[in-house]
Amino acid sequence: MLDNVARIRLAYFAVVVAAVVSSVGCKRAPTYHRDVAPIVTRRCIRCHAGDDASAPPRLDTYESVVGAAPKIKYTVQRRMMPPWGADDTGICRTWRDALWLDNAELSTLVAWTEGGTPEGDPVGRAHVQPDSVPELAHVEASLDLGFDYKPGLGPTSYRCFVVDPNLDRDRFLTGIRVRFSNPQMLAQVTLFAPQTIAAEAEAIKLDQDDPAAGYSCYGSPRVDPATLVSSWTWSTPAQIFPAGTGIRLAAHRKLVAQVHYNVLNAGLNASSRTAIDLQFDDNVREATYLPLAARAMQLAPGKTYAESSAEMTVTAPSTVFGVAPRMHSLGRTMQLDRFRGASPSCVGNFDHWDFYRQRLFTYDVPLRLDAGDRLRVSCIYNTEGRAEPVLQGESIRDEECAAYLYMPSP
Ligand code: HEC
């Protein structure tokens, strides 16, 4: 028998397939100049116009787009490009600044690649601008690691660095921008705030005891208690927190910056210097992350499909502004559902899990919760490569199933 979540998933896939099929109507065949170039300009070339040999392929001329046509079809049909990670069809709600093709754009690109990639007439081509990218309004402090770090492979490529924002009073963080001197290494940066002096001292000790710079850390910052501050990935260099809200950074306290380097992409000898710009605003509501997390996970080894989940019941009316999903490398998809009475609704589908692309997703319209609502997070893993059960934990062999709910104080 199908449980509710499985039913929602089936319905969801049916609707997506129907939407994509129905929008390939009997319109005139798309051409590059009239139909394809505007889509690629808006949605793709911000990342696909670089000269670097290791940069993603250029997609800014007819010839380059024709050359990549089979790969474009493959990657957009599977929603691998643009790189985003949360379904934005509206079936599981929609997200601010989503890097997402709507169904009409997607079917135009696919129809063009299947229709012989005609060039068409450049005369009269619409002039469009790339979609705007979020930017910080101002930068008041920077956390600069201060040196070029050469991670190499293994534990040295999952690092925690103790950093100091040098605050003499509490401030609300409302956005960050991460800068890497080597863009090929751009992967993922998560900021944590140790909540006690003892936890902060423990992080400093872990750093001192580890012979390399920083200390190895994979899931958490390995000190307790520590709370999540921000979850960032490279696809949007600046990340602005939900409007009118911020995360409190305490005066005279340090942070832990967890950096996951993409060494496979950058090469074994590559190094990079990382800096994190901070934007503050004193007139915002304080927000915190509420973790909805599986506590006693045990996944069977050798499975293409293994599931873990966690549930909570909402005790007071509240609002979720964003979700930061966390799994490790076996994770495949994560779904967040709200149950109100007997009726479930999907309120987040993170269907292209990539350990190197974790981030906070902000709802276009915040999610309201009533007392009595239940929230459930379901995580799907592939454990084929494992011979032993996979447990919940912090190390590279462990897994995690957690949705960090970004919630301002009422
Ligand atoms: C935010 C940056 C970004 C955006 C926007 C983006 N891409 Fe990409 N793309 C990349 C990166 C980086 C890669 C390299 C592989 C990877 O990291 O996934 C890539 C890889 C690809 C590849 C595979 C190339 C290969 O050789 O295998 C194709 C095809 C592609 N992108 C097409 C597109 C299309 C079409 C769009 C727009 C609809 C798009 N991308 C939007 C960053 C982006």
Residues whose N, C-alpha, C, O or C-beta is under 5 A from the ligand:
A	BS01	HEC	R43 C44 C47 P56 A68 K71 I72 T75 M81 P82 P83 S235
